[in-house]
Amino acid sequence: MLAVFDIGGTRIRAAVSDSAGMVAGLGEAATPLHDFAAFTATLARFVPQGARGVAISIAGCVDPDTGHIRIANIPCLDGRSLAADLSVGLGLPVWIGNDADCFALAEAGSGAGQGHRNVFGIILGTGVGGGLVIDGRIVSGAGGFAGEWGHGPVADSRPLGRDVPRFRCGCGLVGCLDAVGSARGMEKLHLHLSGQQASSITIVAAWQDGDSKAAETVAVWTEIMAGPLAMVLNVVGASIVPVGGGLSNAQPLVAGLDAAVRARVLRRCTDPVVVPARHRIEPGLIGASLAGWGALPC
């Protein structure tokens, strides 16, 4: 069996897996942010006796050539050869993958992407992220950044004829989709267009209730996001795009993005392409389990 973890900047969720894609929860704990020894000890508490390895989904990017991780919100891990360091501390082989990649793999294996060869899973929540799975395998790419469609200065500054600032992104660039298409980005966009401060949940709810200002924000948001996403699909040939993250809970929002994307891709189809993810609770754990059973000597 494998010990499986989904690690975020606030909480660590633990599970055990006795076959690929199957997980049973073991509990959770606060994420130690500044003490690597404490971080390792927290994981060790959940590793069951008899485990043959550890598989981890984490909110960071692992360079497949060096094994070094880049992770902004857990300082004690940033820059480490994390799998190697944890393997020493835990006494077990360790596989580590980006959380969006694990999400995409879970959806490709047993979610909305099941049966599709090329699956591009996207996250629309605190940030804008993505993961690419082809033939059941994560494509990580140079530096481990494949699928990160949220970064790059591509956001339209004149969507639907409205002037929209190219917001500065946390990655240091200006005009990233992450800075305008995330939940916080939608809130900044709404403030700019309407002069009103509101949460993304409130904005989407008001749009569904017929509020004209919220409708303008959603229309502009959709216009900004649809073009770059359609371009990604043309490049990678994905036939399905499962959507996770907080904004995916609004199915009409996902449906509107789907319609806008299908109007822009080269491959014309009548069936939805951008769809809500099926794994709403444990995608990181499920994806880590699938990858771990394939990668570790279990």
Disulfide bonds with the S-S distance in Angstrom:
none
